[in-house]
Amino acid sequence: MEEDKIVLVGNESDLLHNGYNFAIKHAGKRYPSAVHFTHYQILFSLKLPESITEELFCTNSCDVHHKAVTLLKENMPDGHDMNTLNPYLTTSLHSYSLQGLRLRADHDKEFERTLLKTEDALLIVCDDKNSKMGIGMDEKTFMEWMAKEKADARQISYWMRHYETRPRDLGENCLGRYLMWLRYEIQEKRKQQFLSRPMIGVTGYSTDKEDKPCTLQINDLVISFEGIFRPLSNYYAFPFEMKGERYRSVEHYAYEKLFISLKLDDKAIEKIQTTPVPLNVPTVAHKVLRNLNISPETVAEKSAKMDRWRQSAMKHKVYHNEYLQQLLLSTGNSILLDSSIGDPLWTCGATEVELQHLLTKPYVTPSKIIQWMLDGDENSSTPKSVRHLYGNKNGLLLMELRQKLATNTTSRIPLLSAFNVGSLKAIVSSNVICFTPESVFHPLYPAEIRISADGSPLTSPAHYVATQASKLLGFNSEECEYILNETSSIDCWQRLHEVIEERGRGLELEQTWWMDKRQQFIKESLQLLFDQHPALLRALLDTGDALLVYCSRWSSMDQELSSGMREMDFRWWIQEIGITTKQLIDHFTHPMCFRPTYLGGNRLGLILMELRREFVLQGVFPQQLPELQLSADSILGTNSPTENFMTSEHFDILQPWNYSALWINPLFLLAKDNRPDAMAQCTRIKTAPRMVTIDDEKVTDVLSTLTKDQEIISDEALKSVAAEDLRAVFMKLCTRLRSRIEDMERQSMDLAMTAMETHRLQSIRRSLADTHDRNDSEEPGAGPSPSSPSFSAPPVPPSGTSSSHKGHPTPYRMAAGRERERDDERDKERTDKEVKSSVTPSTSSRKERMEYKIPTARRKFGKDRDKTSDRGREKDSISGKKRVHSSPPSRKSMPSPKRAAPPPVTVPTPTPVAATPKPKRNPDEELSDGEILSTDEEDNN
């Protein structure tokens, strides 16, 4: 129940109230509401006349309680009063109210849905007429009372749980408690429907005494004879005694009987008896029969007897060994599968991986799988793709034997040693953290560990488990070398179990290994891992009190270590069924036959939680340890292809099958019950990444090979290269192309800048040429024409004038963008000439001088331009220092002051003097910074 959430239930008009008008039926009677049913049953149990109790049916729901009390007082049973009946009435009110609400939930689905929508909220019935069933206040009064008492939802919840502290104004709210209890029952009932699967009746292999096929009760679970279930196979080396003789296995017994029936000598029988591996017995027998020239037809005539011998030996082996009986019963109602390489009729050609994939199809059911195993007729309706399922006689006969044994006992043994989860349940939070075989918490993580300080390092915790197992099971030197010389932790783990499966080590030793020692060695290896790698210990402690769940594929060999589901399926499943972490721990520790179908034992996650608790109790704080420099997804191995890892199957992490693999799990079983949302979730597959070669030298060689003497690469050459190499080549070519494009863009920008600069310089040159031409074409005495341009280049000084650079014998040149330097004497001479050449005083003005500025702009100069310049030059000449070149201020910002017109002066027009030609410039002379040749200089040169 959530303490911070309250749902208020109104009076009889509210759908959740037991007085809501909805007729229910029970024992042939119809009741207007649940409250009518409750009080009728109470009065009827007190043996009041039926004619009196039926008066309740004519009473409104709000008045039923008072009417029932009145009828009881008027018809009080002999020897009783209200005080003596009070305990009985209280108990009866509780039981019949719940019964009436259960009937209401069965008949009214809207009531059930509305009740479940309240989730875990506290239900308070605001009924102002009944302070026992409600709180004695309506909704508005209750809200005002809460504000007055300054009580929040948490305080109200506390009062409802502790009656001795409840205020007197607050009623008992019995109906609210009944509704919450009914909600809990419905939730648990739905959970059980999700967690349990119905039994399916199928036809078995054998017949009963009346020659009718026996019926088997099965579910969707498929168990292969691997791991701890290996002793159930006929091909397991399990010695037993039968009729005073001792046999190595069921196959040894059957072939010895065959040789005896064929009247072969003792030497031939001895060859069967001395064959240690049961799987090799058929091969040895066929070789002996071929050497003795016994025809296959003669052997085929004995096949029916061989089946009876195998069956009798199998039953004798199980009946006379209590452990095998308990092991067989622990499989529950699952489909047993013997996928050994033996007699095709007694074994199955399919593995549990194939059957798990078939069961994901909506049209494949357990009954169809049993039908395909029994139907070996070529003309049958069995699809060709599943005809190899025919056989599995050993599994079918053991299922029949299991059903007979189950009638005598209901106890089932766990497949692992007991695990104390009380301390873990006490501290576990509601958080769930899932990890895969690729995580740092798994024994397959490749981190070196040492058993002792001076001992040699082991590649991974899996190598430690293999080392301890070789000592326990007595492996020889060749087997130890085969297992421990493998550096890959996955290969080492698989080789260890391969050796255990191929050569039996005895039932007792293997039972100890599977049930206890394997988990013990895993815990010891992880203890060493976290002790010697503080960063990994920090990652484990950072999980806090969360439930750790190992997500991997369900398999018969590792079904107790993992949860049997993918992470995304597991999270969706627990959210759909509404199971808590404490309930999950209980399910994990139950025997396999009592757990939900295909839900594993998650023993590896529980071991990690136990180690985490032990480190915390030792006083280890995560803040004192170095932090692991990996992301959370890398630490946990989220969405890893290793979720498809199975110890009994070869695993290659690069195979695309590991990303798209689907197998039957609890979510799939839920989805097959017409749940399209669950089916869409569990059929999601991971996207396989594109593998790319990172060896640059190899990629360069492949690229040079493909492009050598070939303008166009042929398809044959591409097909000869691996896909990951081609992706690397493509990326390399794209990198080169991108670099070439960037270079071309850079060159294009340089060309554009050069073109802009050239255009600018050409514009300057044309402007200077135009200015020079206008100066030459203008008459000496004429002023600036209104239609002429507003600026021009300064005129070329006459040949007789001295240059401002007195030290240079070269002719005068004007630099573009700079103000030309003139001495005061030449300015004065030019001013006198302009005054003398003026026609009238109003138009007399000396020709103004204009500097050229880059970028050019057409501007008009004021009339006092020369005077301002002359004053500046006078200061420079007086100081005797060279004036610094500077651009004149803008005429718009500094307008020339207006002056009065000078008095008219009559001056005779001077005779124009021919301009002295400009001396030629030395072609070898370099231009100064910013200097441009004039048009005349270019022509002269």
Buried (B, 14 or more C-beta within 10 A) or exposed (E): BEBEBBBBBBBBEBBBBBBBEBEBEBEEEEBBBBBBBBBBBBBBEBEBEEEEBEBBEEBEBBBBBEBBEEBBEEBBEEEEEEEEBEEEBEEBBBBBBBBBBBBBBEBBEEBBEEBBEBEEBBBBBBBBBBBBBBBBBBBEBBEEBBEEBEBEBBBBBBBBEEEEEBEEBBBBBBBBBBBBBBBEBBBEEBBEEBBEBEEBEBBBBEEEEEEEEBEBBBBBBBBBBBBBBBBBBBBBBBEBEBEEEEBBBBBBBBBBBBBEEBEBEEEBBEBBBEBEBBBEBBEBBBEBBEEEEBEEEEBEEBEEEBBEBBBBBBBBBBEEBEEBBBBBBBBBBBBBBBBBEBBBBBBBBBBBBBBBBBBBEEEBBBBBBBBBBBEBEEEEEBEEEBBEBBBBBBBBBBBBBBBEBBEEEEEBBBBBEEBEBEEBBEEBEEEBBBBBBBBBBBBBBBBBBBBEEEEEEBBBBBBBBBBBBBEBBEBEEEBBEBBBEBEBBBBBBBBBBBBBBEBBBEBEBBBBBBBEBBBBBBBBBBBBBBEBBBBBBBBBBBBEBBBBBBBBBBBBBBBBBBBBBBBBBBBBBBEBBBBEBBBBBBBBBBBBBEBBBBBBBBBBBBBBBBBBBEBBEEEBEBEEBEEBEEEEEBBBBBBBBBBBBBBBBEBEEEBEEBBEBBBBBBBBBBBBEEBEEBBEBBEEEBEBEEBBBEEEEEBEEBBEEBEEEEEEEEEEBEEEBEEBBBBBBEEBEEEEEEEEEEEEEEEEEEEEEEEEEEEEEEEBBEBBBBBBEBBEEBEBBEBBEEEEBEBBBBBBBBEEBEBBEEEEEEBBBBBBBBBBBBBEEBBEEBBEBBBBBBEEBEEBBBBBBBBBBBEBEEEEBBEBBBBBBBEBBEEBEEEEEEBEEEEBEEEEEEEEEEEEEEEEEEBEEEEEEEEEEBEEBEEEEEEEEEEBBBBBBEEBE
